[in-house]
Each structure stands twice: as structure tokens, then as C-alpha cells.
Amino acid sequence: MNDDSDVSIGARIMKIHDALTAGEQRLASVILELDGNFSGFTASELAARANVSNPTAARFFRRLGYENYQQARTHARDQASLGSPLVALQRRHRIGDVDYDLGRYAEHEILNLRRTMAEISGETLHAAVQMLREARKIRIVAFRNSVLIALYLRAQLSLLHDNVQVLPQLGMAMGEDVATMGAEDLLVVVGMRRRPPVLTQLMRAALERNAKVLQLTHIGAPASPNPSVLTLRCVVDGAGIFDSYSTALCVANCLVSLLEQSMGPGVAERLANIEALRKDIDGIG
């Protein structure tokens, strides 16, 4: 394998996607739908799912930079473990006493922010804000640690947009919400590392209903070949064994701030009305 072992198979696929043959693109779609979690399949099983021959599958993995399928499967298994505190703990070699230095963590976050800033262009931010501004309704879906980012997004977007909800709603099935989505709607997918496969299923269901998808994810996740999907990627490596989401929250704050700036003078009246109700109903001065 090449020395780009930190590059996920999904990112490798997207780098050469347009140059793949029709059969190779079908196999690529199978792997992308599995979110790269294909290590439980044999090469023949993946080839059968994509309706391609075994030689086509072997050629496909070589084009991605692997010597053979076994190397690709091992790499996928290693990539899937990223974000696991246990794996990070097992790989770390602690030397000496605990270092109670906040500065080391702050410097690490600054590095993460700089790497994220280099990843997301102004054109991408403009496109993301346009998707938010034009959406008839916004549905935000997240699981596990990503929920904290989704809740922050929902709280701020609700100040600017009339129809924002986080999925799944309490006591409701997500299919009921996704089933009513259409071409004017937006699904915001917040999925950091170790994301569950259901996120891919929800994205596919939304796209089948002509909705657009805005994906906020980690740096190792691939962009989608579908033009209706816009992907923003953040660096979430922590200075310790736990992932850090300060970059994702920074990007979320940037999005809602740019959205407010793009909406014109009507925002002030809307916020004034919300503040008045907060004071009257919630007692928040």
C-alpha cells in the first residue's frame, strides 16, 4: 500500500471516481453505502453485491492503491477503529506522571482548527449557507456524540428559520419525517467518527425524495458523488484518547452566523420578537 495509510477508502474512491469503469463505480457505490465498513465481507461477496466479476474487484482495489483485497480489508478495519477511546489508549505509551497542562490541549485545538480551515473553502461555505437559506424545512439527524453538535445547530437555526427539527424526535420513527421530505427540504447529517450505518440509509432515502443533504463529518469521510450532497469535513483528533468536537462546533457557529448575515434586516425584528417572548413566557431577561 502507498504511504497514504491515513486516507480512508472512501476518500480514495472519490479521488478517482470519475475515472472508474461502470462496473467499478457499482462496486464503489456498494462500499460507500457500507460507509467503508466492509471488512466482514469477502471480495467475492462484494463483487456479487455489485454484480461485477472477481477480476474487476481485484483491479478496483489495486487502483485504490492496495496490493490486494486483504490489504484493503485490513486498512478498512483499522480505519473503523479510529475514534475508539479504547484503541487510542492501547496505542498510547504514557511516560511519566500526568501532565496537568491545559496549554497542550489548547494548542492541539488550534492545530485542528487550522487544518479544518484549510479543508473548507469559502465557496463551500457559501453553498452550505444557500442550502440552509432556501430550505422549506430543515431536519437534522445525529447519533452518539454528534448529537451535541446537532442540538447546538438546532438551537441557533431555530432563531432564523421557522421549520427546524432534530431527528429522531422523542417517541417517533425517523421514517415518518423523512417520508414527507421533498425537493425544497434539507437533511443535515451530523456524523463524526464511528457513525452508525443508519445515517447512510437516511441520506439515501432523503435523496430518493429529491431533498438536499448537508453533511457535517470528520476529515476521513469521503465526499459524495451526488451533486445534491454537500460535505463539510472537520478534524476531530483529540490531544488525549477522546475525540474533540470544537472544530465542528466552530463550523456550525460559522454557518449560522453567515446565514444570519445573508438574510437581511428582517432578522432583527424576528430576534426582537423571540426575546420579548422569552421575557414574557420564560422569564429570561
Buried (B, 14 or more C-beta within 10 A) or exposed (E): EEEEEEBBBBBBBBBBBEEBEEBBBBBBBBBBBBBBBBBEBBBEEBBBBBEBEBEBBBBBBBBBBBEEBEBBBEBBBEBBBBBBEEBBEEEEEEEEEEEEEEEEBEEBBEBBBEBBBEBBEEEBBEEBBBBBBEBBBBBBBBBEBBBBBBBBBBEBBBBBBEEBBBBBEEEEEBEEBBEEBEEEBBBBBBBBBBBBEEBBBBBEBBBEBEBBBBBBBBBBBBBBBEEBBBBBBBBBBBBEBEBBBBBBBBBBEBBBEBBBEBBEEEBEEBEEEEEEEEEEEEEEE
